[in-house]
Amino acid sequence: MTDWQGDEGDDMVEPAQAEDQSSLHRRLSGIDLNLLIALEALMDCRNVTHAARKLGQTQPAMSRSLGRLRELLGDDLLVRSSTGLKPTAYGDYLATVLPAAMLHIRDLISSRPMEAETRLSISSGLTPAVLPYFLKFSGRENELLKIATHRSADEAVSQLRLRTADFALGGIPSTDMDIESEIVAEEEFVTLVGYNRQGVGGARPSQGTYLSLQQISLVENGREIFPQLGEALYSHGIRRSHMIEIPDVTAAALMVSESELALTVPRSIAGWLSRSLRLSAVLPPVPISPERISLAWLAGACQNKRTRTINELRASVKDAMAQDHLSVTALRAVERED
């Protein structure tokens, strides 16, 4: 029997394990870092053409990168569906862990001296609304604010556990024992319709008119981003199958601006969408549970800066939301029933 042992005091390493490690090292040595960048863009855009445009590449070049990734990882990663490219189960897993891995790689390559910094991950839907108000935070002497984004509560929690984020901001429920959170704001929902919808008059349409609207449901990886809307409509006899599922809030708002569809979102999101697209906001005549915006962190972490950071982030969030709320105070009604 052959003994397999490293330097004195090292743990025993079995031959099969050493062979697996050697094989893994060979595979890693053959990976082009550009493939990981392409994978990140593909998982973010879920569209080969859009991913190519994001990286300044041609569509054929991005298609070749996807082919190489499929061969390297032994999985299709993205497959065609009725709504475009959809990630496989392994693709969903990669979409969860890849942002944290790429953040580590970028930090390693930048090789900057350690500086005082706070790493904040913001929900992608909230980012346009609150990002400008964090500039005063990042301008403080000898402290940096590094901002990342997350698409779901699960991704935010993963970033906290991997310690690639100190804090996460968004709709993050405090159901995990190792995650602590504090609600920093609550928002009502408003419904966006095309600016040219007829029947302008009041701030709230009749319930019948409202329920007749075909709503867009924001869905990411099979999960509703705002399940409150579906629950409210379902309680009034509207099935979720009647709603159109779209993963991206900006794309959904663009569809609303050019069609008869409707999009129901928290007021701050409606504010920044209304500033960039021809949309009108109406107050839903059915009760919808408010969206709770939480600041979350890993239990036991960030002890030295938690109180100060929470207070500053809370103030920035409230400032941002107050400004966006002003953008949707002039409410218009959709066409009322006769």
Disulfide bonds with the S-S distance in Angstrom:
none
